[in-house]
Amino acid sequence: MSDRYYYLIAQLPALRFGKEPGISVPAFLAEADKWLTRGDAATLRRALLFDLSDEPAGCRFLDRFKEFERGFRTELAEWRRARLEGRETRTSFPAGLVREGDPLEVERKLLGWRWDRLEAEEAGHHFDLEAAVAYHLKLQIAARLAAYDAERGLAAYRNLTGRTS
C-alpha cells in the first residue's frame, strides 16, 4: 500500500447506486494519473465495465471481475435462449432480474447486480489499486445510470425516426 492511494481515494466523492456521481470518468482518470504510477494508471484505464477479454489485466481484482462479467453474460444469454425455446434453466443470478420490467428497468437491475458484486469484492480494500479499480468500475455504472434520461431518450428517438409525437 502506498500513500499515493490515500491521496487519490480520500478526495473522491462517495458513489451510491442510482445517484448522480460527483465526478466524471475522465476527471477521475485525470486525477488518478496525478497520483498513481504509470503502470497502475494503465491498469486502472483497462478497468472497463463491459470488457469481455480474458487477457490478464495486471490486477487480480479486475481479472476476477472480468471473469464474473464473462460468466454472467454467458449465463444470461443461455437463460434468454432457454426462454425463447420454452424451457427452464438454472442460473446463479435471480431470474427476477430479467424476467420482469421494461428494458430500462431490466438494465438498471443488471447494473445493480454488477454493483453488488463489486461491493462484495472490494470488501477489505480501502486505499489500494483494487479500491481504485472498484471505484472506476462503479463510477462507470453510476455514469451509465445517470445517462438514462427519459426526455433525452425520447428526443433522440424522435430525431432518429423523424416523428414528432
Long-range contacts (C-beta under 8 A, 24 or more apart in sequence): 1-127, 1-128, 4-35, 4-36, 4-37, 5-35, 5-36, 5-127, 5-128, 5-129, 5-131, 5-132, 6-127, 7-35, 8-32, 8-34, 8-35, 8-36, 8-132, 9-126, 9-127, 9-131, 9-132, 9-135, 10-127, 12-135, 15-135, 15-138, 15-139, 15-142, 16-142, 17-111, 17-112, 17-115, 17-141, 17-142, 17-145, 18-108, 18-112, 18-145, 19-142, 20-142, 20-146, 21-139, 21-142, 21-143, 21-146, 23-139, 24-143, 25-136, 25-139, 25-140, 25-143, 28-135, 28-136, 28-139, 29-136, 32-132, 32-136, 36-129, 36-132, 40-129, 40-132, 43-129, 43-133, 44-129, 44-132, 44-133, 44-136, 47-133, 47-136, 47-137, 48-140, 49-114, 49-137, 49-140, 49-141, 49-144, 59-129, 59-130, 59-133, 60-130, 61-121, 61-122, 61-125, 61-129, 61-130, 61-133, 61-134, 62-133, 64-121, 65-117, 65-118, 65-121, 65-133, 65-137, 68-117, 69-114, 72-113, 72-114, 76-110, 104-148, 107-148, 108-145, 108-148, 111-141, 111-144, 111-145, 114-141, 115-141
